[in-house]
């Protein structure tokens, strides 16, 4: 019976004196490594979730419109235009009692790569030249002074857009030459 006391099969142990085997190598490292990888992935997921929720809460407090800052380098920039310069020089006289000679070369600016406007200006070139000749013939020497050039350009642009061009519009008018020679 004494032999039976030492061999107890119920607990799964062989007598109390046998030493336990410890795992060595990759078998012991793998569970520990998986545990730390799981903790790191869980921490990253928790942090990402908190950041996303925080951003949504903060984003919902902002109004739909936000102010767009403007810097000095962008203020006052004009758009780049294509220029129609095939009108040539126009020679006429002013409407003064002693008429002065006027020689003007006008170029018309339109949106860059706008083929429709270029085509329409080309097809109406004679009408535009005639208009410009009449326009400068109706002016006096005092109206053709350099300080009035901006006003003249706006008048020409509006008249060409309203009265001559039908499907397209010019954006700007410039004078390459504007010579007024009094007698």
matplotlib code that plots the C-alpha trace (Angstrom):
import matplotlib.pyplot as plt

x = [0.0, 2.8, 3.6, 0.2, 0.5, 3.4, 1.8, -1.2, -2.8, -5.7, -3.7, -1.6, 1.6, 4.2, 5.2, 6.0, 9.8, 9.9, 11.2, 9.0, 10.2, 10.6, 10.1, 13.2, 13.7, 11.0, 8.2, 8.7, 9.2, 6.2, 3.4, 5.1, 5.8, 2.1, 0.9, 3.0, 2.0, -1.7, -1.2, 0.5, -2.2, -4.9, -3.2, -2.9, -6.5, -7.6, -5.5, -6.8, -10.4, -9.9, -8.3, -11.0, -13.8, -12.1, -11.7, -15.3, -16.4, -14.1, -15.0, -18.8, -18.3, -16.8, -19.1, -19.6, -17.7, -14.2, -12.1, -9.6, -6.4, -5.1, -1.5, -0.1, 1.5, -1.9, -3.9, -4.2, -3.0, -4.8, -5.5, -3.3, -4.9, -4.3, -4.0, -5.4, -3.0, -3.9, -6.0, -3.1, -2.8, -5.8, -5.4, -8.1, -8.7, -10.4, -13.7, -12.1, -12.6, -8.9, -8.7, -5.6, -4.3, -4.7, -2.7, -3.7, -2.9, -5.3, -5.0, -7.8, -7.4, -9.5, -9.4, -6.3, -6.9, -10.4, -10.6, -14.2, -13.4, -10.3, -12.4, -15.2, -12.8, -11.1, -14.4, -15.5, -12.2, -13.5, -16.4, -14.0, -11.7, -14.6, -15.9, -12.4, -12.0, -15.5, -14.8, -11.6, -13.1, -15.9, -13.3, -11.6, -8.0, -8.8, -10.6, -7.6, -5.2, -3.1, -5.0, -8.2, -6.8, -8.4, -11.8, -11.2, -10.3, -13.4, -15.6, -14.0, -14.3, -17.9, -18.9, -17.2, -18.8, -22.3, -22.5, -20.1, -19.4, -22.3, -21.2, -18.0, -16.6, -13.2, -11.7, -9.4, -8.3, -4.8, -3.2, 0.2, 0.4, -1.9, -0.5, -2.4, -0.6, -2.1, -1.8]
y = [0.0, 2.3, 2.0, 3.1, 6.2, 7.5, 6.9, 9.0, 9.2, 11.4, 14.7, 14.1, 14.4, 11.7, 11.7, 15.2, 14.9, 15.2, 18.6, 20.7, 21.1, 24.7, 25.6, 26.8, 28.7, 30.0, 28.1, 30.4, 33.6, 33.3, 33.7, 36.7, 38.3, 37.8, 39.3, 42.5, 42.8, 42.6, 45.3, 47.6, 47.1, 47.7, 50.9, 52.2, 51.5, 53.2, 56.3, 56.5, 56.2, 59.0, 61.3, 60.7, 61.3, 64.4, 65.8, 65.2, 67.0, 69.9, 70.1, 70.2, 73.4, 75.3, 77.3, 76.3, 79.3, 80.0, 83.1, 82.7, 84.6, 86.8, 87.8, 90.9, 88.8, 87.6, 90.9, 92.8, 90.1, 90.2, 87.2, 86.5, 87.4, 86.6, 89.7, 90.3, 92.7, 92.4, 95.6, 97.7, 101.5, 103.7, 107.3, 109.9, 113.5, 114.8, 116.7, 120.0, 123.2, 123.0, 119.2, 117.3, 114.1, 110.9, 107.7, 104.8, 101.2, 99.2, 95.6, 93.6, 91.2, 88.1, 84.9, 82.9, 80.1, 81.3, 80.3, 81.5, 85.1, 85.1, 83.8, 86.3, 89.3, 88.2, 87.9, 91.3, 93.0, 95.5, 96.5, 97.0, 99.1, 101.3, 101.6, 102.7, 105.2, 106.8, 106.6, 108.7, 111.1, 112.0, 112.9, 116.2, 116.7, 117.3, 114.0, 112.2, 113.3, 110.7, 111.0, 109.9, 106.7, 104.4, 106.0, 105.6, 102.0, 101.2, 103.0, 101.1, 97.7, 98.2, 99.4, 96.5, 94.0, 95.5, 96.6, 94.5, 91.1, 88.8, 85.5, 86.4, 89.3, 91.0, 91.6, 94.5, 97.1, 98.5, 101.2, 100.3, 103.8, 106.8, 109.9, 113.2, 115.7, 119.2, 121.6]
z = [0.0, 0.5, -3.1, -4.0, -1.9, -3.9, -7.3, -7.2, -10.7, -9.7, -9.7, -12.8, -10.8, -10.4, -6.8, -5.5, -6.1, -10.0, -11.2, -13.7, -17.3, -18.4, -22.1, -23.8, -27.1, -29.4, -27.5, -24.4, -26.4, -28.7, -26.1, -24.5, -27.9, -29.0, -25.7, -26.2, -29.9, -28.9, -26.2, -28.8, -31.4, -28.8, -27.6, -31.2, -31.9, -28.7, -29.5, -33.1, -31.9, -29.3, -31.9, -34.5, -32.0, -30.7, -34.2, -35.1, -31.9, -32.6, -36.3, -35.6, -33.5, -36.5, -38.7, -42.4, -43.6, -42.7, -43.3, -46.1, -45.4, -48.1, -48.4, -50.1, -52.9, -54.1, -53.7, -57.0, -59.3, -62.7, -64.9, -67.8, -71.1, -74.8, -76.9, -80.4, -82.0, -85.7, -85.9, -87.0, -86.7, -87.1, -88.3, -87.9, -86.8, -83.7, -83.6, -82.5, -84.6, -85.4, -85.7, -84.4, -86.0, -84.0, -84.6, -82.3, -82.2, -80.1, -78.8, -77.3, -74.4, -74.0, -71.9, -72.6, -75.1, -75.9, -79.5, -79.9, -79.0, -81.2, -84.1, -83.6, -83.3, -86.6, -88.4, -87.1, -87.6, -90.1, -87.8, -84.9, -87.0, -88.2, -84.7, -83.4, -86.2, -85.4, -81.7, -81.9, -84.5, -82.1, -79.3, -78.7, -77.9, -74.2, -74.0, -75.4, -72.7, -70.9, -67.7, -69.5, -71.0, -68.4, -69.1, -72.9, -72.6, -70.5, -73.0, -75.9, -74.2, -73.2, -76.7, -78.5, -76.1, -76.3, -79.9, -82.0, -80.4, -80.0, -78.5, -76.7, -74.6, -74.4, -71.0, -71.6, -74.1, -74.3, -76.5, -78.0, -79.4, -78.8, -80.5, -80.7, -82.9, -82.8, -85.8]

ax = plt.figure().add_subplot(projection="3d")
ax.plot(x, y, z, "-o")
ax.set_aspect("equal")
plt.show()
